[in-house]
Structure formats: structure tokens, C-alpha cells
Amino acid sequence: IMNLVKLDDFFPNYRTEVSPGYDITQFEVIAKGDKQVGSIETLLIDQENNRFRYFVVNLGFWIFGRKVLLPIGLGLIVDSDRRIYVEQLTQEQFKTLPEYHEDLLTDSGYETQLKAFDRQLIASIQASNDAPAFSYEQEPDFYELKDPHLQTYQEQLVKKLQTQP
């Protein structure tokens, strides 16, 4: 079972205590071909090891009300532009990403479907109750932070949490 939580729930004061003036929410998300597909609504954090795992992308201006999960390792953050570039996915591929609903954060089948899409092995997967144990470390291409600024941000967040009473 996934143990994911939204950044605001994990650390409600992150905007003021971790990196004042820096907030990744509302960054534009840009697909292959420089096509804007949406904006970042929040990050999802794996509570088991305090690691960023997904961007929640709101496709609202383009597909009203639809939100999808994007593995953190696929985005390249350009702070000066307030944008996250995803050169691996086209605008059309964003349309086919599994829809994000907060109540699915405990559904291991949902993450299985997302991983399958990212690997382009199959279009959809039926999750079974006897699914093997999942480890984010088994999929570094999807979940390992490559962006140095986001790595620093994550480290500051974890450090701040560890010093709280």
C-alpha cells in the first residue's frame, strides 16, 4: 500500500519555514515540444522515507478539473521561468495519464498503473490483491530526484521536520 501524503499535510508550514519565498505550486508544466499542459498543485511525499515521489499536475486550463500524477524524476525544474519541463511526454500523453484522486493514495493498483504507463509496457493494468511488495528504490528512473534545487528543498524539509518537537 502506498504511503503518500500531500506536501501541505506532511509539513503545513513549509512555505515559511523551509525556503521562504519559494513555492513550487503553481509552476507551469511544459510537455515535449514546449506545450503547456497544466500547473503543479502539490507534491506527494512518501511518508516511509520522507522523499518526494510525485508532482500533482492540474490540467485545469486544458482539461477542466483533471489532475494527474507525474513521477518526480521526469520533471526538470527551471526556477527562473517558474516551469517544470517534461521532455519525455507529449501533450497527448499527459491526457492519458491516470487521473489523480486523493482517495487513491492508498491504492497500490493505482501506482502500478502509473508505472506501467511510464514504462510504456501496457496501457492499463488490473491490480490484484496479491501484488508483490513495492519499493520506490526499484524504479530510480521515475522516483529519484535529479534536480539539485528540488533535492536541496527536500533535504531542508526533512531537516526542519527532524528538529521539530
Secondary structure, DSSP 4 states (H G I P E B T S, - for coil): ---EEEHHHH-TTHHHHTSTT---TT-EEEETTTEEEEEEEEEEEETTTTEEEEEEEE-TTTSTT-EEEEEGGG-EEEGGGTEEEETTS-HHHHHHSPBP-GGGTT-HHHHHHHHHHHHTS-S-----TTPPP--GGG-HHHHS---HHHHHHHHHHHHHHHH--
